[in-house]
Amino acid sequence: MMLTLVSLCAKEVVSDHSSSPGWLHSVPRELYRPLLEAAFASCRPLAVGELVQRWPERTLRVGGRRKRGQTAPNRLCIQALLLAVVRGLSDRCLLQILDLCGLQGDEGGMGDPMGGWSLTVALCTMVVQARAGAQKSQRKEGEWERKRFSAMERDRDIKRERGQRKRGQELNGDETSNDREKIGSSGLVSEEDPSKGVRRRMEMRKKQEKAMTGSEGNKTETEEKEADKDVLVHVRADLFVNARSWERVRVALSTSGPLKLQCRYLRVEEISVSSIRTLLELLPCRGLLGIDIRYSSLGMAGLAELLPLLSTFPALNSLRLHYCNLDFRRDHVGQEEALKNLSQGLTHLKELRRLSLTALRLPGQLRVLLSLPQPLEILELPYLSLSPADLAYLSCSHHASTLQQLDLSENRLDVNTLPSICRLLSQASSSLQHLSLSGCGLTDGLLGLLLPSLGGCWALKSLALALNPLSMTGLMNLVRMAVRMRSLRQLLYPNPLEDYQPGLPDLPSSAQLLDWPLDEATDINLTSSQLNRVLIDSGRSDLFLTCDLLNYDKDLVD
């Protein structure tokens, strides 16, 4: 990554923390961003804290997709940032929006790669601490106000006593009528002083009562404004919630104070339906773009219960369900009704563009699940045991021509389902950018029938075909076709059968290919060199070939 002159200078400035008092008060506002980026890159948490505490703009964004070669902020710098935000609340900082979306790892920023440290827990702790600090400050201000009011009352009492003594002396002095009028007028003035405070308080109470009664027509809007009246900084982030962090997240979302937590993508793991429902009820309706539920025993009835709550989020465009125990069995009472409710609930998600269903055991029910009024752009159906009828429906559905990402991994393909796949690829040829057919049982013969349709996907950027039983001949045919696809930037290919130790079945499954050891006597680099020779001969230096399934990331090509 090329560094500009400003970046190099900023890195040098933040490297010496002892010099910060000399430049912090005179640095122009347009240099705060380069200095903060340099502090993150150089791991200077003290510099991060000082810059954030004096941030000169209303919005601060940290996170998002990183540039190639750019490292993510480490734990110490993030902790310094959060602490500085809390301290800045009392320093009249200009910051109003702190955007940390996409800060943690992959999966839309919902991973937790910081050595077991959870950004979600840290954010929730920050919100609660800010509330406690605000209450402490309010108590101090209240005590100061009480002292000031007591002093004013004492002054009024003293003035009142002086006026009464003066009136008594003048009345006993047998003065003229003009003097009495003066005394009476001065007495009235002294009596009006305390009444002014009472009248002002009564007027303020009437205004508050009018404001409360006049807002009954729009209760929801009033409640949101009432909840946000004390908010100084809105904190946007991707939240990762599991059984350990659920209580902290619940408390933070229920807390009203100077910091308000907002969620862009919510990922929950191993928590109950009731806990998920509680989270959804506490989250602000605006701003939630996606929800990812994993390893939770929802069941058909549980998911149908959550869908009406999801429909209250107007911007929700992504729903991902992974291993949620949605097992459809016709012999169970009420399953047909639950599936119908599930289908109706999905139709209410008007902005849904991404649907991911992993290992839900719903064979033959794809037509019901995808009966959405709007077409999808991202569809992920791995380990779904799709039937020939499911694939036939998908190839003719209104989703086919708009798909940008399609994942059919671990769905067994054969000569009966291959025509549907070819028809689907033909329909999506102009829009499809990412395709995964890993572990689909594609042999040399099946791949040969599929290659013309794959070659017609002229917008395809990444193709994943790992864990398919291909020979070296079939693999070479695949690479020769790939180099002719000018838009393709990344190909995940399977290890050829010749690279495995002897004893592998003739048609091995993906699980067998994953567990079977490679033959140490075979030079695996020979396979890679042969494939790279095809790239060199075709002049495709921009196409990346890999067989590393664990480190494969299709998003690197975007």
HULIN-V47037 format. One record per pair of residues at least 12 apart in sequence whose ideal C-beta (glycine too) atoms are under 10 Angstrom apart, sorted by the first residue. I is the first residue (numbers start at 1). J is the second residue. Records with the same first field share a line. If there is no record, write none. Layout:
I->J + J
This chain:
1->41 + 66 + 67 + 68 + 69 + 70 + 71
2->69
3->38 + 41
4->34
6->30 + 31 + 33 + 34 + 35 + 37 + 38
7->34 + 35 + 37 + 38 + 41
8->34 + 38
9->31 + 34 + 35 + 38
10->27 + 31 + 32 + 33 + 34 + 35 + 36 + 37 + 38 + 39 + 41 + 42 + 47
11->34 + 35 + 37 + 38 + 39 + 41 + 42 + 44
12->38 + 42
13->27 + 31 + 34 + 35 + 38 + 39 + 47
14->34 + 35 + 36 + 37 + 38 + 39 + 40 + 41 + 42 + 44 + 46 + 47 + 48 + 50 + 51
15->38 + 39 + 42 + 44 + 47
16->44 + 47
17->39 + 44 + 45 + 46 + 47 + 50
20->35 + 44 + 46 + 47 + 50 + 51
21->50
23->35
24->47 + 50 + 51 + 53 + 54
25->54
27->51 + 54 + 56
28->56
29->54 + 55 + 56 + 57 + 94
30->56 + 57
31->51 + 56
32->51 + 52 + 54 + 55 + 56 + 57 + 60
33->51 + 55 + 56 + 57 + 60 + 61
35->47 + 48 + 50 + 51
36->48 + 51 + 52 + 55 + 60 + 62 + 73 + 77 + 81
37->62 + 70 + 73
38->51
39->51 + 52 + 73 + 77 + 80 + 81
40->62 + 70 + 71 + 72 + 73 + 74 + 77 + 78 + 80 + 81
41->70 + 71 + 73 + 77
42->77
43->71 + 73 + 74 + 75 + 76 + 77
44->76 + 77 + 80
45->73 + 74 + 75 + 76 + 77 + 78 + 79 + 80 + 81 + 83 + 84
46->76 + 77 + 80 + 84
47->77 + 80
48->62 + 73 + 76 + 77 + 78 + 79 + 80 + 81 + 83 + 84
49->77 + 79 + 80 + 81 + 82 + 83 + 84 + 85 + 87 + 88
50->80 + 84
51->80 + 81 + 84
52->77 + 80 + 81 + 82 + 83 + 84 + 85 + 87 + 88 + 93 + 95 + 98
53->80 + 81 + 83 + 84 + 85 + 86 + 87 + 88 + 89 + 90 + 91 + 93 + 95
54->84 + 88 + 91 + 93 + 94 + 95
55->81 + 84 + 85 + 88 + 93 + 94 + 95 + 96 + 98
56->93 + 94 + 95
57->94 + 95 + 96 + 97
58->94 + 95 + 96 + 97 + 233
59->94 + 95 + 96 + 97 + 98 + 99 + 234 + 236
60->81 + 85 + 93 + 94 + 95 + 96 + 97 + 98 + 99 + 100 + 233
61->97 + 98 + 99 + 100 + 101 + 102 + 103 + 236
62->77 + 78 + 81 + 98 + 99 + 100 + 101 + 102 + 103 + 237
63->78 + 99 + 100 + 101 + 102 + 103 + 104 + 109 + 119 + 236 + 237 + 238
64->99 + 100 + 101 + 102 + 103 + 109
65->102 + 109 + 555 + 558
66->102
68->556
72->102 + 103 + 104 + 105 + 113 + 114
73->100 + 103 + 114
74->114 + 115 + 117
75->113 + 114 + 115 + 116 + 117 + 119 + 122
78->100 + 103 + 104 + 114 + 117 + 119 + 122 + 123
79->117 + 119 + 122 + 126
81->98 + 100 + 103 + 122 + 126
82->98 + 100 + 119 + 122 + 123 + 125 + 126 + 127 + 129 + 130 + 235 + 259
83->122 + 126 + 129
85->98 + 126 + 130 + 232 + 233 + 235 + 258 + 259
86->125 + 126 + 127 + 129 + 130 + 132 + 133 + 134 + 233 + 258 + 259
87->130 + 133
88->232 + 233
89->130 + 133 + 134 + 137 + 232 + 233 + 257 + 258 + 259
90->133 + 134 + 137 + 232 + 258
92->232
93->232 + 233
95->232 + 233 + 234
96->231 + 232 + 233 + 234
97->233 + 234 + 235 + 236 + 262
98->123 + 126 + 233 + 234 + 235 + 236 + 237 + 259 + 262
99->234 + 235 + 236 + 237 + 262 + 264
100->119 + 123 + 235 + 236 + 237 + 238 + 264
101->236 + 237 + 238 + 262 + 263 + 264 + 265 + 287 + 289
102->237 + 238 + 264 + 265
103->119 + 123 + 237 + 238
104->117 + 118 + 119 + 120 + 237 + 238 + 239 + 240 + 267
105->119 + 238 + 240
106->553 + 555
107->238 + 240 + 265 + 267 + 292 + 294 + 320
108->238 + 264 + 265 + 266 + 267 + 289 + 290 + 292 + 318 + 320
109->237 + 238 + 239 + 240 + 264 + 265 + 267
110->238 + 239 + 240 + 241 + 264 + 265 + 266 + 267 + 268 + 269 + 290 + 292 + 294 + 320
111->238 + 240 + 267
112->240 + 242 + 245 + 267
118->239 + 240 + 241 + 242 + 244 + 245 + 248
119->237 + 238 + 239 + 240
120->237 + 238 + 239 + 240 + 241 + 242 + 245 + 248 + 249 + 252 + 261 + 263 + 266 + 267
121->239 + 240 + 241 + 244 + 245 + 248 + 249 + 252
122->237 + 248
123->235 + 237 + 239 + 248 + 249 + 252 + 259 + 261
124->239 + 241 + 245 + 247 + 248 + 249 + 250 + 251 + 252 + 253 + 255 + 261
125->248 + 251 + 252
126->235 + 252 + 259 + 261
127->233 + 235 + 248 + 249 + 251 + 252 + 253 + 254 + 255 + 256 + 257 + 258 + 259 + 260 + 261
128->248 + 251 + 252 + 254 + 255 + 257 + 259
129->257 + 259
130->232 + 233 + 235 + 255 + 257 + 258 + 259 + 260
131->230 + 251 + 252 + 255 + 256 + 257 + 258 + 259
132->255 + 257
133->257 + 258 + 259
134->230 + 232 + 256 + 257 + 258 + 259
135->257
137->258
138->230
149->197
152->194 + 197
153->194 + 197
155->193
156->190 + 193 + 194 + 197
157->194
159->190 + 193 + 194
160->190 + 191 + 193 + 194
162->190
163->183 + 186 + 187 + 189 + 190 + 191 + 193
164->187 + 190
166->183 + 186 + 187 + 190
167->180 + 183 + 184 + 186 + 187 + 190
169->183
170->182 + 183 + 186 + 187
171->183
212->226
220->285
224->284 + 285 + 286
226->256
227->256 + 260 + 284
228->256 + 260 + 284
229->256
230->256 + 257 + 258 + 259 + 260
231->256 + 257 + 258 + 259 + 260
232->257 + 258 + 259 + 260
233->258 + 259 + 260
234->259 + 260 + 261 + 262 + 284 + 287
235->252 + 259 + 260 + 261 + 262 + 263
236->260 + 261 + 262 + 263 + 264 + 287
237->261 + 262 + 263 + 264 + 265
238->263 + 264 + 265 + 266 + 267 + 289 + 290 + 292
239->252 + 253 + 261 + 262 + 263 + 264 + 265 + 266 + 267 + 268 + 279 + 283 + 288
240->265 + 266 + 267 + 268 + 269 + 292
241->263 + 266 + 267 + 268 + 269 + 270 + 271 + 275 + 276 + 279
242->267 + 268 + 269 + 270 + 271 + 294 + 295 + 296
243->268 + 269 + 270 + 271 + 272 + 275
244->269 + 270 + 271
245->268 + 269 + 271
246->268 + 270 + 271 + 272 + 275 + 276 + 278 + 279
247->275
249->261 + 263 + 266 + 268 + 275 + 278 + 279 + 282 + 283
250->275 + 278 + 279 + 282
251->282
252->282
253->278 + 279 + 281 + 282 + 283 + 284
254->278 + 282
260->284
261->282 + 283 + 284
262->283 + 284 + 286 + 287 + 288
263->279 + 282 + 283 + 284 + 287 + 288 + 289 + 290 + 291 + 313
264->287 + 288 + 289 + 290 + 315
265->288 + 289 + 290 + 291 + 292 + 318 + 320
266->279 + 280 + 283 + 288 + 289 + 290 + 291 + 292 + 293 + 313 + 316
267->290 + 291 + 292 + 293 + 294 + 320 + 322
268->280 + 291 + 292 + 293 + 294 + 295 + 296
269->292 + 293 + 294 + 295 + 296 + 322 + 323
270->293 + 294 + 295 + 296 + 297
271->293 + 294 + 295 + 296
272->296 + 297 + 298 + 302
273->293 + 296 + 297 + 298 + 299 + 301 + 302 + 303 + 305 + 306
274->302 + 305
275->296
276->291 + 293 + 296 + 298 + 302 + 303 + 305 + 306 + 309
277->302 + 305 + 306 + 309
279->291 + 309
280->306 + 308 + 309 + 310 + 312 + 313
281->309 + 312
283->309 + 312 + 313
284->313
285->312 + 313 + 314 + 315 + 316
286->313 + 314 + 315
287->313 + 314 + 315 + 316
288->310 + 312 + 313 + 314 + 315 + 316 + 317 + 318
289->313 + 315 + 316 + 317 + 318 + 351 + 353 + 354
290->313 + 315 + 316 + 317 + 318 + 319 + 320 + 352 + 353 + 354 + 356
291->306 + 309 + 310 + 313 + 316 + 318 + 319 + 320 + 321
292->318 + 319 + 320 + 321 + 322 + 356
293->306 + 319 + 320 + 321 + 322 + 323 + 324
294->320 + 321 + 322 + 323 + 324 + 358
295->322 + 323 + 324 + 325
296->321 + 322 + 323 + 324 + 325
297->323 + 324 + 325 + 326
298->321 + 324 + 325 + 326 + 360
299->324 + 325 + 326 + 327 + 338
300->324 + 325 + 326 + 327 + 328 + 329 + 332 + 334 + 335 + 336 + 337 + 338 + 339 + 340 + 341 + 342 + 360 + 362
301->334 + 335 + 337 + 338 + 341 + 342
302->324 + 325 + 326 + 338
303->319 + 321 + 324 + 325 + 326 + 338 + 341 + 342 + 345 + 346 + 360
304->337 + 338 + 339 + 340 + 341 + 342 + 343 + 344 + 345 + 346
305->341 + 345
306->319 + 345
307->319 + 341 + 342 + 343 + 344 + 345 + 346 + 347 + 348 + 349
308->341 + 344 + 345 + 348
309->345
310->345 + 346 + 348 + 349 + 352
311->345 + 346 + 347 + 348 + 349 + 350 + 352
312->348
313->349 + 351
314->350 + 351
315->351
316->349 + 350 + 351 + 352 + 353
317->349 + 350 + 351 + 352 + 353 + 354 + 355 + 374 + 376 + 377 + 378
318->349 + 351 + 352 + 353 + 354 + 355 + 356 + 378
319->346 + 349 + 352 + 353 + 354 + 355 + 356 + 357
320->354 + 355 + 356 + 357 + 358 + 378 + 380
321->355 + 356 + 357 + 358 + 359 + 360
322->356 + 357 + 358 + 359 + 360 + 380 + 382 + 383
323->358 + 359 + 360 + 383
324->357 + 358 + 359 + 360
325->359 + 360 + 361
326->338 + 339 + 342 + 357 + 359 + 360 + 361 + 362 + 365 + 369
327->360 + 361 + 362
328->342 + 360 + 361 + 362 + 363 + 364 + 365 + 368
329->361
330->364
336->368
339->362 + 365 + 368 + 369
340->368
342->362 + 365 + 368 + 369
343->365 + 367 + 368 + 369 + 370 + 371 + 372
344->368 + 371
346->368 + 369 + 370 + 371 + 372 + 373
347->371 + 372 + 373 + 374
348->372 + 373
349->372 + 373 + 374
350->372 + 373 + 374
351->374
352->372 + 373 + 374 + 376 + 377
353->372 + 374 + 375 + 376 + 377 + 378 + 379 + 402 + 404
354->376 + 377 + 378 + 379 + 380 + 404 + 405
355->369 + 370 + 372 + 376 + 377 + 378 + 379 + 380 + 381 + 399
356->378 + 379 + 380 + 381 + 382 + 405 + 407
357->369 + 370 + 379 + 380 + 381 + 382 + 383 + 384
358->380 + 381 + 382 + 383 + 384 + 407 + 409 + 410
359->381 + 382 + 383 + 384 + 385 + 410
360->381 + 383 + 384 + 385
361->383 + 384 + 385
362->381 + 384 + 385 + 386 + 387 + 390
363->384 + 385 + 386 + 387 + 389 + 390 + 411
364->385 + 386 + 387 + 388 + 389 + 390 + 393
365->384 + 386 + 387 + 389 + 390
366->379 + 381 + 384 + 386 + 387 + 389 + 390 + 391 + 392 + 393 + 394 + 397
367->389 + 390 + 392 + 393 + 394 + 397
368->393
369->381 + 384 + 390
370->390 + 393 + 394 + 397 + 398 + 399
371->393 + 397
372->397 + 398 + 399
373->398
374->398 + 399 + 402
375->397 + 398 + 399 + 400 + 401 + 402 + 403
376->397 + 398 + 399 + 400 + 402 + 403 + 404 + 405 + 406
377->399 + 402 + 403 + 404 + 405 + 431 + 433
378->402 + 403 + 404 + 405 + 406 + 407 + 433 + 434
379->394 + 397 + 399 + 400 + 402 + 403 + 404 + 405 + 406 + 407 + 408 + 428
380->405 + 406 + 407 + 408 + 409 + 436
381->394 + 406 + 407 + 408 + 409 + 410 + 411
382->407 + 408 + 409 + 410 + 411 + 436 + 438 + 439
383->409 + 410 + 411 + 439
384->407 + 408 + 409 + 410 + 411
385->410 + 411 + 412
386->408 + 410 + 411 + 412 + 413 + 417 + 420
387->411 + 417
388->413 + 414 + 416 + 417 + 419 + 420
389->417 + 420
390->411 + 417 + 420
391->408 + 411 + 413 + 416 + 417 + 418 + 419 + 420 + 421 + 423 + 424
392->416 + 417 + 419 + 420 + 423 + 424
393->420
394->406 + 408 + 420 + 421 + 423 + 424 + 427
395->417 + 419 + 420 + 421 + 422 + 423 + 424 + 425 + 426 + 427 + 428
396->420 + 423 + 424 + 427
397->424 + 427
398->427
399->424 + 427 + 428
400->423 + 424 + 425 + 426 + 427 + 428 + 431 + 432
401->424 + 426 + 427 + 428 + 429 + 430 + 431 + 432
402->427 + 428 + 430 + 431 + 432
403->424 + 425 + 427 + 428 + 431 + 432 + 433 + 434 + 435
404->428 + 431 + 432 + 433 + 434 + 459 + 461
405->431 + 432 + 433 + 434 + 435 + 436 + 461 + 462 + 554
406->424 + 425 + 428 + 431 + 432 + 433 + 434 + 435 + 436 + 437
407->434 + 435 + 436 + 437 + 438 + 464 + 554
408->421 + 424 + 435 + 436 + 437 + 438 + 439 + 440
409->436 + 437 + 438 + 439 + 440 + 464 + 465 + 466 + 467 + 510
410->436 + 437 + 438 + 439 + 440 + 441 + 467 + 509 + 510 + 511
411->437 + 439 + 440 + 441
412->439 + 440 + 441 + 442 + 509 + 510
413->437 + 440 + 441 + 442 + 443 + 446 + 447 + 450 + 468
414->440 + 441 + 442 + 443 + 446
415->445 + 446 + 449
417->440 + 446
418->442 + 445 + 446 + 447 + 449 + 450 + 453
419->449 + 453
421->437 + 440 + 442 + 446 + 449 + 450 + 453 + 454
422->449 + 450 + 452 + 453 + 454 + 456
423->453
424->453
425->450 + 452 + 453 + 454 + 455 + 456 + 457 + 460
426->452 + 453 + 456 + 457
428->453 + 456 + 457 + 459 + 460
429->453 + 454 + 455 + 456 + 457 + 458 + 459 + 460
430->456 + 457 + 458 + 459
431->457 + 459 + 460
432->454 + 456 + 457 + 458 + 459 + 460 + 461 + 463
433->457 + 459 + 460 + 461 + 462 + 487 + 489 + 554 + 557 + 558
434->459 + 460 + 461 + 462 + 463 + 464 + 490 + 554 + 555 + 557 + 558
435->454 + 457 + 460 + 461 + 462 + 463 + 464 + 465 + 554
436->462 + 463 + 464 + 465 + 466 + 492 + 552 + 554
437->450 + 454 + 463 + 464 + 465 + 466 + 467 + 468
438->463 + 464 + 465 + 466 + 467 + 468 + 492 + 494 + 510 + 549 + 552
439->464 + 465 + 466 + 467 + 468 + 494 + 509 + 510 + 511 + 513 + 514 + 549
440->465 + 467 + 468 + 510
441->467 + 468 + 469 + 507 + 508 + 509 + 510
442->465 + 467 + 468 + 469 + 470 + 474 + 478 + 494
443->468 + 469 + 470 + 471 + 474 + 497 + 506 + 507
444->468 + 469 + 470 + 471 + 472 + 473 + 474 + 475 + 477 + 478 + 497
445->474
446->468 + 469 + 470 + 474
447->465 + 468 + 469 + 470 + 474 + 475 + 477 + 478 + 481
448->473 + 474 + 477 + 478 + 481
450->465 + 478 + 481
451->474 + 477 + 478 + 480 + 481 + 482
452->481
454->478 + 481 + 482 + 485 + 488
455->481 + 482 + 484 + 485 + 488
456->485
457->485 + 487 + 488
458->485 + 486 + 487 + 488
459->485 + 487 + 488
460->482 + 485 + 486 + 487 + 488 + 489 + 490 + 491
461->485 + 487 + 488 + 489 + 490 + 554 + 556 + 557 + 558
462->487 + 488 + 489 + 490 + 491 + 492 + 544 + 552 + 553 + 554 + 555 + 556 + 557 + 558
463->478 + 481 + 482 + 485 + 488 + 489 + 490 + 491 + 492 + 493 + 554
464->490 + 491 + 492 + 493 + 494 + 546 + 549 + 552 + 554
465->478 + 482 + 491 + 492 + 493 + 494
466->492 + 493 + 494 + 495 + 510 + 513 + 514 + 546 + 547 + 548 + 549 + 552
467->492 + 494 + 495 + 508 + 509 + 510 + 511 + 512 + 513 + 514 + 549
468->493 + 494 + 495 + 508 + 510 + 513
469->494 + 496 + 497 + 500 + 504 + 505 + 506 + 507 + 508 + 509 + 510 + 512 + 513
470->493 + 494 + 495 + 496 + 497 + 498 + 513
471->496 + 497 + 498
472->495 + 496 + 497 + 498 + 499 + 526 + 527 + 530 + 531
473->496 + 498
474->494 + 496 + 497
475->493 + 494 + 495 + 496 + 497 + 498 + 499 + 527 + 530 + 531 + 547
476->496 + 527 + 530 + 531 + 534
478->491 + 493 + 494 + 531
479->491 + 493 + 530 + 531 + 532 + 533 + 534 + 535 + 538 + 540 + 543 + 545
480->531 + 534 + 537 + 538
482->531 + 534 + 535 + 538 + 540 + 543 + 545
483->531 + 534 + 535 + 536 + 537 + 538 + 539 + 540 + 543 + 545
484->538 + 540
485->540 + 543
486->540 + 542 + 543
487->557
488->540 + 542 + 543 + 544 + 557
489->540 + 542 + 543 + 544 + 554 + 556 + 557 + 558
490->542 + 543 + 544 + 545 + 546 + 552 + 553 + 554 + 555 + 556 + 557
491->531 + 535 + 543 + 544 + 545 + 546 + 547 + 552
492->544 + 545 + 546 + 547 + 548 + 549 + 551 + 552 + 553 + 554
493->527 + 528 + 531 + 545 + 546 + 547
494->510 + 513 + 547 + 549
495->513 + 516 + 518 + 522 + 524 + 527 + 547 + 549
496->522 + 524 + 527 + 530 + 531 + 547
497->513 + 516
498->519 + 522 + 526 + 527
499->518 + 519 + 522 + 523 + 524 + 526 + 527 + 547
500->512 + 513 + 516 + 517 + 518 + 519 + 522
501->516 + 517 + 518 + 519 + 520 + 521 + 522
502->519
503->516 + 517
504->516 + 517 + 519
514->549
524->547
527->547
528->545 + 546 + 547
531->545 + 547
532->545
542->557
544->556 + 557
